[in-house]
Amino acid sequence: DAKTTQPPSMDCAEGRAANLPCNHSTISGNEYVYWYRQIHSQGPQYIIHGLKNNETNEMASLIITEDRKSSTLILPHATLRDTAVYYCIVRAEAAGNKLTFGGGTRVLVKP
Amino acid sequence: AAGVIQSPRHLIKEKRETATLKCYPIPRHDTVYWYQQGPGQDPQFLISFYEKMQSDKGSIPDRFSAQQFSDYHSELNMSSLELGDSALYFCASSLAPMEAYEQYFGPGTRLTVT
């Protein structure tokens, strides 16, 4: 699976949009970009995933660059409950669908 | 909506004892995954099963074994427990391993080895 690079931490103001970047310059054509988050000691929570098109659901939006070497997760209106570690994961189908967690961005939403 | 169920939620064992963790996937999900998360670490993949067959294996110690049963629930058996096995153990489930179906995680079992 391709390696991802995320900033270790970022702060965000409550009510504002949070933009979380992720670099995955070695991504292969059949690899998806997944985003999960983990609120302190809870099970990781699926947020969104995409292959090459931008995606949006009730939680967030995922913007993938045209060359697919980077992506941005957007939380449109951050709340205090969005404080968590956010993981960007690139997953190859041939890998048996396991998720490889690494680093992540610790997001602190401040009032 | 139904979620992944894990039991027990907390478990305290002594060194060299055995432990069994159980996972009940979301209804209709046929694939289960086990992850281990040590203190201050990221979750690490241990093993996965699809249709009762092992589908992938990560850094799972030889002292650990797992299986998936006919009703799709899974059990992680851990023997000769060591202090370093103290961790959160998460189970996740999904609909199939070969498609880009998201994995849904349970609340975890906190294992403490003393």
Interface residues (C-beta under 8 A of the other chain):
Chain A: Y32 Y34 Q38 S41 Q42 G43 P44 Q45 Y46 H49 L51 Y87 R91 E93 A95 G96 N97 K98 L99 T100 F101 G102 G103 G104
Chain B: V4 T31 Y33 Y35 D42 P43 Q44 F45 S48 S55 D56 G58 L88 F90 A92 S94 A96 P97 M98 E99 A100 Y101 E102 Q103 Y104 F105 G106 P107 G108 R110
